[in-house]
Amino acid sequence: MLSIAPVNCPMGAAEWPGASATNGIATGAIDPEQLLDLAHQAGAEAAEVYQSQSLSRPVSFEANRLKQIESAQAAGTALRLWKDGRPGLAVAYGPVDPQSLIDRAIALSALNDPEAIELAEMAAEDHYPDLGDVVTVDRLIEWGRAAIAHVRDRHPDVLCSAEWECDTETTRLVNSRGLDCGYSDTTLGCYLSAEWVRGDDFLYVADGQTQRSHLDPIAIAQQVVQRLDWSRHSAATPTGRLPVLFTAKAADMLWGTIQAALNGKQALEGASPWGGKTGDLDSSRLGDRVLGRELTISQRPADGPYSCPFDDEGTATREIDFVKEGILQSFYTDRKTGHRLGIGTTGNGFRPGLGSYPTPGLFNLAIAPGQGSLDQLIANLPSGLIIDQMLGGGAGISGDFSVNVDLGFWVDRGQIIGRVKDTMVAGNVYTALKQVIQLGGDAEWNGSCYTPSIVVDGLSITGRADE
């Protein structure tokens, strides 16, 4: 397990009004209290130190065999300060002279415009329990071999590749207003793929899991086996507007657009179709029905593989209903965006990278499931297309998309006829999610999104008419 060494607080940290001593979490060679002290001496009105340290242990398989075992460590410190109201950001990876980090941040601040200083105050709780359980490399190897053996027991001709990983990250955030909080979390992830070559036909099937404490190698292998079974036969693809069933894995494409539309920064800039006029939420779609009444979309910070007690600005995370039974309830914001919108932060200020300023970000997005397994959703489908894997990017905030179906199946009278080829699907995400036919009860975590399978109408299907 990752060893966290104690940090000793120098006397200089007390010179900031409300600055606190260390809470016992260390994430790098740079002492954050020393940085706060030096920033104060350099004339900064406020400062914040964000530190992250990670240890990753990936185990890779290729062509049905164990390929390599790795171990990777990374540690970094981001200093954000305000001098004359102007923000500056400097980043260091590994040991660095603290004064040079201060000088770089101040130099960059001179290039920025003044802004309101938005920092979290001292938290009621500063040290949070560790999240997740560390798993040994031997266990990761055991899981990988079990998954591949399960697939090849049913389909001995396929070539499987996989990666199983245990990643532990420690985060600490300290600022000049007395905030000092941190936690460690462990996430387990796996990815399993199978390649099947039959003459001129090449088939690629993949699936994955992300969890806190345990991965189920047989469950992920069975998902791959099921898709391989469905692919034994080919089917022609009718053309027209027909129902489409997105599996939980494929539905990520739909929710990516919804996440962008709920972003408070997009609403502030007038880019979100639900945001109204630029910077004016009074003209937004808040309180309006924007999606089908079957859909309730929320954030669940305490659940799932990416649970976290606070965001990258030190604000406590909380449960939020963004859309309830199709009605828009809220946008998500960081401190800066929330201040400009006049609604405050929702605890969603996250850094895309260590060298980035916090910006509105979502995690643990949950779509409330409906009823019925994937098999039951298929049985209820008179005719239509199942999409399990796609090629190409998502829809973006406009909602318009046109994607190639990488792995899809044609359904007729509730039965899977076979795998489709050379098929495209086009439409608009917002329109499709107002025409929900059925929402499955088979919700699962796909990365940081908890989503069930979903059947929608209103999408255009084009494909090869004959085999």
N, C-alpha and C positions, 0 to 999 in steps of 0.2 A: 504494500500500500504506500501511496505517496507520503513521504515524511515532510511535515511542515515544521520548520524551525521557528523559534520565537524571535520577535523583533524587539529591540530595546529602544525606547523613545528618548531622544535627546531633550535637554531642557528647553531648547529653542522653540519647540512646538507649542509651548505654553504662551508664547508671545502673541499668537493669533487669538482673538476673542472667541472663546468657546471651543478651541481646539482640544482634542482628546488624546489620551495615550493609546498605545497599540492594543488591539484586542487579541493578540496572539497569533494572527494569521500572517505568514510571510509568503511573498510570491516572487521575490527576486533579490538581487544583491543591492539594489538601491533602496535606501531608507526613505519611505514616503514623508515622515515627519521632518527629515532634514530638507527635503525639497520644499515643503511648505514654509519652513523657516527661511530658506534662501530666497524664495519668491517674495516673501514679506520684506526682507531686507532690500530687495531689488526694486521695491516700490509698487508691487502688484497689489490691487485691492482685494483680490480673491484668487484662490487656486484650488486645484483638484488633482489628485494622483490616482490613476487607475492602473492596477497591476494584475497580470494574468500569467499563470504558469500551467503548462499542460504536459502530461505524460501519456503517450499513445503506444499501444502494443498491437499492431496489426499482424494477422496470420493469413497468408495468401496461398490459395490452391490454383493450379493450372493443369488442364488436361487430366483431370481426375486425381492429381497427385499434389501433395504438399510441396509448395514451391519455395517459400521463404518465411522467416520469422524476423520481425523488425521491432525496434524500440526507438521512439523519437521523443525528444524533450524540447520544449520551447518556453522561453520566459521573456516578458516584455513589460515596459513601464511607459505609460502615456501621461504626460503632464499638460494640463490645461490651465491657463491663467488669464486674468484680465488686468491690463495696465491701461490707465486712462479710459477704462470702459471698453477697451479693444481686446478681443479674444486672441490668444495664441496657443498653438498646440505643437508639442515636440515629443518624439518617441525614441526610446532606446531599447535595444534587445541585448540582454546580458549586461555585464558591468559597464559603467560609463561614469565620467566625471560629473557629479551632480550640477556643478556650476555651469558646465557647458550646455546641459539640458535647459537650465533656466535662461541662459543667454539666447539659445535658439528660439525658445518659445516667445521671449520678449521681442526679438527681432521680427518674428512673423506677426506678432500682434500689431506692430506699427503699420502693417500693410492692410489691416482689416478696419472696417467701420465700427464705431462704438455700438454697443448693444446692451440691453438690460442683462444684468448678471443673474443667472438662474442656477442656484445651487440648492441641494437638499440640506435640510437642517439635521441636527443630531437625531438619530433614530432611537425609538424606545428599546429596540433589540439590536445588538451589533454583531453578534456571532450566532450563526444559524447552524442547525445540525447538518452533518454531511448527508448528501443525497446519493442513492445508488450503492451498489456493492461491487468491489473489485473482483474480477474473475481471473484465474491463472491462465497462462498461455497453454498449459496442458489441457485445460477445459475447452478453450477455444479450438484447439486442434481436434479434440474429441467431437465437438459439435460439428465442425466442418466435415470430418470424415463420415459422421452419421448421416448428414444431409446428402452428401454425394452418393453414399451407398444406397440410400432410400430411392433416389432418382434412378440410379443405374440398375437397381433390382427390377424396376418396371420397364425401363428403356435402356438396355445395355449398350446400344450403339451411340449414345450421346456423349459429348465431351463437356464436362462440367468445370467451371471456374468459380472461385468464391473468395471472399475476404471476410474475416471475422475479427472484430476489433474491440478492445477495451480502452476507453479514453477517460482519463481523470483530469479535471481542470480545477484550479484554485483561483478564486477571484477576490481581490481586496480593493476597496474604494475608500479613500480618505480625503476630506476637504477641509478648508479653513473655517468652516462653520461648525466644526465639532463632529461631523459625521465620520465614523470609522466602522465599516461593516465588511463582512466577508463570509464566504462559504466555499466548500469543495463539493464537486458533483462528479459522479461517474456515470458514463453512458456506454451501453453495449450496442453494437451495430453489426449487421451482417448483410451480405449481398451474395446471392447464388444465381448463376446463369447456366443454361444448357444450350449447346449448339447441336443441331441435328441436320445432317446432310443426306438428302435422298435424291440421287441423280442430280438434276439441275436445280433442285429445290433446297434452299437454305433456310433453316428456321432457328430463330434466337428467342429464347424465353428466359425472363429474369424476374426475380422478386427479392424482397429484402425485409428486414425487421430492425426496429430501433426500440430498445427497452432500457430500463434502469438496472434490473438485477438478474434477469434470466432471459435467455433466448431459447426458442423452441425449434430445433433443427428439423424435426419431423414435420412440423406444421408448414414451415417455409418450403421444404422439399415437396410436400404434398401439393402445394399451390403450383409448383413447376410441373409436377407430374400431371395434374389435372389439365393444364394448358396443353401439354404434349399429347395427352389423350384426345382432347378436342381437335387437335391439328392433324389427326390421322387422315382425314378426308378434306378435300377442297370444296368450296362452294362458290357459285356465281353471286355477284352483288347486284341486286336490283338498283335502279337509279330513281331518285325522287326524295321527297320529304317523308321520312319514316322515323319511328321511334329509335332512340339510341340508348343503350345501357352502358354507362361508364362504370367499370369496376372501381372499387375503392382506390386502387392504385392509380388508375387513369383519371379519376375525378379531381386529382390535384390540379389539373389544368384549369378547371372551372373556378376553383377556390383561390387560385393565384390572382385572377382578375378581381374577385370580390375583395381580397386583401388590399389590393391597390386602391379600389374605390373607397374603402373605409379609412384610408390613411389621411389623417388630419392635415398633413402638409399638402397633399394633393387637393384637398378641399380648400385650403387656404389660397392656393395658387390658381384655383378655378379649373383644375385638370380633372377632378373627379366628377362623373356625371351626376353624383348625388350631392355635390358640394355647393351648388348655387353660384352666386356671384363671388368674384375674388375677394377673399377675406371677410365674407359676410355670411355667417351661418343662419341668419334670419331668413335668407332666401333659399336655404338648403332643403333637401328632401327629408329632414328629420321629422318623424311622425307620419311619413307617407309609406304606403305599401310599395316596396321596390322589388320584391321577389315573391314567389309563390308562398301561400300561407303554410305550406308544409315545412318551410325552412326556418329554423332557429339557429343562429350562429353566435357563438360566444367564445370568450377566452377563459381558460381554466388553468391558472398558474400553478396550482398544487398537484395537477395530474400530469401523466405522460412522461416521456423520456427527456423533455427539456424544461421541466419545472424549475422555477427559480424564485427566490424570496424577494428580490429587488431588481430593478433594471440597472442599466449602466450609468445612471445618474444618481443612484442611491434611493430612488422612490420605491416604496413597497408596491409589489405587484398585487393585483386584485382581480376577482372575477368580474367580467363585463359582458352583458348581452348587447351585441352590436345590432343584430337583427332578430326580432322576436315575432314568430309566425308571419314572416314576410315584411314586417314593418321596421323601418330604420330607427334605431334607438340612439346610436352614438358613433362617433369617430374615435380613433386612437391617436394619442399625441405624446410628444416629449415635452419638456419644460418650455423650450423656446416657442414651439408651435402652439402649445396650449395657452401661453401668455398672449400671443398675437391673436388667437381666436377668442380669447376672453373666457375660456372654459377650464384652464389649468391643465396639468398633466394627468394622464390616465395611468402613469407608471409604465409607459412603453417607449422610453428613450434608450435605444440600443445603438451600439457602434458596429457598423458593417465590418470594420477592421480596427486593429489597435490604433492605427494612424488616422482614424476618422473621428469627426465630431459626432456626438449622439444625434440620432435622427429617429423619427417614429418607426417602430418596428413591431411586428406581431410574433407571438410564440404561442404554442399550444392552442391553436385555433380549433374549435370543436364544432362540428355540425351534428345537431341532435339527430340520432338515428330514427328511422321509422320501424317497420316490421317486415319480417321475412328474411330468409337466407338468400344468398346469391342464386342457389338452385331454384328457390321459389319465385324469385324475380324473373328468372328465365322462363319458368313454366307459365307465368302470367302474361308473357309477351307473345301476342298472336304472330307477329313477324317484325323483324328489326335487326339491328346490328349491335353486337357486343364489342366495345373497345377496351382493350387491356393494356396496350402499349402504343405510343404514338411517336412519330418522327417530326422534328421541327419544333419551333418555339411555341410559347403559349399565346394567349390572345392579347395580352397587354390591357391597359386600362380602358381602351375603347370597347373591348368585348368582342370585336370581330376576329374571326380566326378561320384558317383553312389549313388542315393538317393531313398528313399521310398516315394511314393506319398501319403501324408496324406489326401489330398482332391483334387480329379481330376475328370475329366469328359470326356467321349468319344464323339467325333463329327463325324457324317457321313452325307455327302452331305449338309453341312452347318447347321445341326440341332444337338442339344445336345440329345444324346440317353439316357444317364444316368450317374450315378456315378460309377467310377471304384474302385476296391479293389485289394489288394495284387499286386500292380503294382510298378515296379522300372524303373527308367530312368537313363541311363549312357551315358557318352560322354566326350567331352572336350569343355570348354567354348570358347577358342580362335577359335576352328574349327567351332563351332556353330555360333559365331558372324561374321564369314565370309560367312555364308549361311543364311542370313536374308531373309525371305520370305516377311514379312510385318511388319512395325512398326506402332503401333496405335497412334491415336491422343488423347488418353485418359490419358495423363500424370498426375500424382498426386504425392504429397510428401509422401514418405514412410520413416519416420525418416528424415535423412538429405540427402536423395536421391530423386531427381525428375525424375521419370521414367514412360514411357508408357508401355502398354502391347506389347509383341513382339512375332512373330512367326518365329521359326528357323527350319532348317532341319539338318540332320546328326546325330541325337541322337537315341540311341538304346532303345526300349521299350520292357519290358518283363512283363507278367502278367498272371493272371488266365484266362485260355482259355474258361471256361464255368462257368455258374452261378448255 
